């Protein structure tokens, strides 16, 4: 597959978590579909592992140094400066995925093609019928949720196998759940 110029740079920025949130999400979706890019990300694992092993309390550069470095790299490459990611973790925002359905993306594992998210269904909302591209795990936190003819209550767990289908997923009361699934599920 031929990628656009600058794609490798975007991939490397993704690996270190330095892309804006919407670009991280888009690259995660691309990685789920592109074996070549997944191989490239895996080739960076030794470098990422060595970086992760460094102590976090030594020689932490100032934010202004990060910005100056980004500007210098941009000047050398002719690109736009990409600001370093913020040092503090920020709670992800809820995003409306469909009418009555909101999601909060928690993690994306492109290598395993798995996404972890919180999902809220408003009272009366339904998720479209779908076939699982991979294992789907759901843990209901609050409210009630129907999956076909099974009614889940807070604390209940549901596992869907790859290739299995859910024909009707809905909540009369509204609900919140943790969902671990493949971003490649096929909607019907």
N, C-alpha and C positions, 0 to 999 in steps of 0.2 A: 504494500500500500504506500503510495506517495503522499507525504504530508506537506502542508503549507510551510513556507519559510518561517523560521522562528519556532517551529513546533517542538524541536528538541529542547530549546531553552524553556518553553512553557512546561514541558514534561519534567525537567530538572527542578524548576521552581515549584511544581506540584509536589515533588518528592520531599522538599524541605518545608512544605506548607507555607510558601511565600506568595501564593496567588490570592487575589481577592476571592471572597467566598463564592460568588456566582461562577467564577472561572474554575475554582476547585471542584464544584459540583459538575460542571460541564466536562472537565477533564476526567472525573471519576466515571461518568457515563461513557465517555470515549474509551477509557481503559477497559471497561467491562466488555466492549465489543472488539478491541484491537489487540490481538495476541502479540504483535510486534512491539507495541508500546509497553505491554505488560512485561515482556522480556527485558526491555530497556530499564524499566523501573526495578526489576529484580537484580539487574547487573549493578545497580547503585546500592544494594543492601549492605555490602561490606563497608562502604563509606559512611552510610547512614548509621550503621551499628557503632562504628568507631566514634562518630560525632555524639551519639546518644550516651556513650560511656564516659565522656568528659565530665568532670565535676561542674556543676552549674553555678557554684559560688565563687569561681576564680576568674579573674580577668574578664568580667562582663563589660563589653563596650557600652558607651553611652548611646542614647537614642540619636543624638546629633551626629555621632560618628557613623552610625548606620545610614543615615540620610545622606551624608557627604559621600560615603562609599557608593551608594546607589546612584548618585548623580555622576560620579566619576566613571563608573562602569557604563552608564548610559552614554556619556560623552565619548568614551572609547569605542563603543559599539554602534553609536548612531541611533540607539533606541531611546525609549522613554524611561525615566527612572522608575524603578519599582521599589516602593518603600518597604522596609523590612516589616515583617508581621509584628503586631503589638505583642508586648511581653506578657501581658496578663490575659488569661483565658476569658473569653466572653461567652456567656450563655447563648446558644443558637436561638434564632427567632422562630416563632411559629409561622409557617407559610401555608396559604390555602392551596391545596392540591386539586380540589374540585369543590363544587358547592356542598357545604356541610362537612367537608373533610379537611382537617388541618394536620400538618406534619412538622415535626421538629427533627431535623437530621442530626444524629448523634455521631455516627461513624460510617465510613465507607472503606471497605477492604476490597480494592480493585483486583488484587491477586486472587482472592477467593470468590470474587463476584458476589459480595454480600454487603447489604446495607442494614444499619441498625437505626431505628427511629422511634420516636413517640408518635402515636397517631390518635387524633381526637375525631370522633364522629358526633355530629350534632344530633339531637333527638330526631328520629325519623330518617336519618341519612343512611345511604347504602353505598357500598363499594361495588364497582362493576364485577360481573362474573369474570373469572380469570383462571389460567392454568399456571401452575408453579414451575418456574425455570430451574429452581433449586429447592432446597429444604426451606420451609417457611415455619418460623416459630413465633408464637404470639402468647404473651402473658397479659391478661386483663387486670388493669389496676383499679378502675372504677367504672360503675355503670353496668349495663348488661349488653351482651353482643350475641347475635345469632350468626352461626356459620352453618348454612344449609338447615338441617333439622336439630342442631345442637345449640342449646342456650348456655352461654358462658356467664359466670358471675365473678366478681372481684376475687383474684387469687387463682382463677382457673388458667390452665395452659392448653394450647392447641398446637399440634404439629401437623404440617402438610408436607407430603413427600413430593419429590420432583416428578413432574408429569401429572400430578393429581390436580383436580379442579375444585374450586369453590363456586357454586352456582349462585348462591345468595348470601351476602354478608351485609348485615344491617343492624341498627340499634334503635329500639323504640324509645329508650330513655336517654340516649347519648352515652358515650363511653370514652375512656382513655386506655390505651394499651401500649406495651412495648412490642415492636415488630422487628424481627430479624428475618430478612428475606433476600431474594435476588432482585436486582433492578431490572432483570430481563423477563419478568413475568409477562405472559401474553394475555392481554385483555380481550374479552369476547365481544 
